[in-house]
Amino acid sequence: MRFATRMQTAQRSFIREILKVTADPQIISLAGGLPSPEHFPCAAFVEATRAELGDAGPACLQYSTTEGHPELRAFIAKRYERWGLNFSPDEILITTGSQQGLDLLAKVFLDPGDAVVVERPGYLGAIQTFSLFGVRFTPVELEDDGVDTAALEQVLRAERPKLYYTVPNFQNPSGVTFSQDKRVAVAEIMYSPSGEDTVLIEDNPYGELRFLGQDLPPIRKFMRKPSALLGSFSKIVAPGLRIGWIAADKEVIEQCVTVKQAADLHTSTFAQRVLARFLRDNDLDAHIEKIRKTYGERRQAMVEAIREHFPSQAKATEPEGGMFLWITLPEGCSSLALFDAAIQEKVAFVPGVPFYTDGSGERTLRLNFSNATPERITEGIKRLGRAIGRMLES
Ligand SMILES: Cc1ncc(COP(=O)(O)O)c(C=O)c1O
């Protein structure tokens, strides 16, 4: 068959392939990126569904506008006010997960051969999406407090990329969060002559999941030119809803609406209306607080188990929020080789290589702490520590 040229380089998500291996219930999986299902508000959704269907009836099941349900767009716009960001509901487009937001922005901005800045390491789903558009990646190093701003400035000046894609809060995969200074510096670089050809895409699915330290404003707060923000209900309500959004200047939203019409007409009317009803009748902040508490405990269990069971040469990030922790193994170790040894010990993680666009990162790996109990996390880390220890001895 004559498939499109882009399929020659398209790759399946490595993580989805790993999840097949971890279907064995004896394996403690620290691999996926699944939120904790105990916090899915099932009973409240039964109520919200009944109430919304009762009140709005057929409108819940009808086609609707591409832009999205007005009540939901207004809710999202209002939530940005706490940062002093004034989005009007017209500047919010509801998307089928923030993953679709990435796809729409890629369609709107990217031509084959364009350069795109991603972080090193970067979010795999974004790398996968951008790859389908035949782009050149110009990766920039991620440091403990955010992107290497000197390197960013240099790449923007030299490569004139179309997009700079960043996850400034509790990044997937590294757990790294940008400091306030780095946020301001990025906004200044984007405004400087070096950044004038580049649009910032700020992806923030984890920002509300902070359990230590101080919440920080989006980079957008400091921006002096248009940019796009991606948001999602996946990690704060439920990922199966597939509801996210793009918050951006009107000219960007209008272009995205055009390509979304061609992609799926609109995001599920039913899901949007039931979610809007849930948000009207329940306290989202109180709900998020419960998730934060659980994840904070799980993160603590993982950090403590790593301190106890990993050899001291292995370096671990200690994130202040989100769902992931990032390990750098000692010199000479390969996380791909460790994966096989870990499966023998019945524990799984995600090797770091797919998060790099240049094939590097072979000593790195990602661990998830949102989807296992503290006891399972402690046991999983103990097993992984054993596998690392054996690898160092051999
Ligand atoms: C950084 C980042 N962006 C976007 C997504 C996609 O989320 P969703 O499409 O469920 O909103 C994820 C999911 O894990 C993510 O980690």
The ligand as an SDF file (V2000), in Angstrom:
LIG
                    3D

 16 16  0  0  0  0  0  0  0  0999 V2000
    3.0470   17.4370   29.1970 C   0  0  0  0  0  0  0  0  0  0  0  0
    1.7890   16.8100   28.7110 C   0  0  0  0  0  0  0  0  0  0  0  0
    1.0520   17.4460   27.7990 N   0  0  0  0  0  0  0  0  0  0  0  0
   -0.0910   16.9260   27.3320 C   0  0  0  0  0  0  0  0  0  0  0  0
   -0.5500   15.6900   27.7620 C   0  0  0  0  0  0  0  0  0  0  0  0
   -1.8200   15.1550   27.1730 C   0  0  0  0  0  0  0  0  0  0  0  0
   -2.8580   15.2210   28.0850 O   0  0  0  0  0  0  0  0  0  0  0  0
   -4.3820   15.1820   27.7010 P   0  0  0  0  0  0  0  0  0  0  0  0
   -4.5020   15.0290   26.2200 O   0  0  0  0  0  0  0  0  0  0  0  0
   -4.9660   14.0390   28.4410 O   0  0  0  0  0  0  0  0  0  0  0  0
   -4.9360   16.5010   28.1520 O   0  0  0  0  0  0  0  0  0  0  0  0
    0.1800   14.9880   28.7190 C   0  0  0  0  0  0  0  0  0  0  0  0
   -0.2820   13.6720   29.1720 C   0  0  0  0  0  0  0  0  0  0  0  0
    0.3290   12.9520   29.8770 O   0  0  0  0  0  0  0  0  0  0  0  0
    1.3910   15.5580   29.2070 C   0  0  0  0  0  0  0  0  0  0  0  0
    2.1520   14.9440   30.1090 O   0  0  0  0  0  0  0  0  0  0  0  0
  1  2  1  0
  2  3  1  0
  2 15  2  0
  3  4  2  0
  4  5  1  0
  5  6  1  0
  5 12  2  0
  6  7  1  0
  7  8  1  0
  8  9  2  0
  8 10  1  0
  8 11  1  0
 12 13  1  0
 12 15  1  0
 13 14  2  0
 15 16  1  0
M  END
$$$$
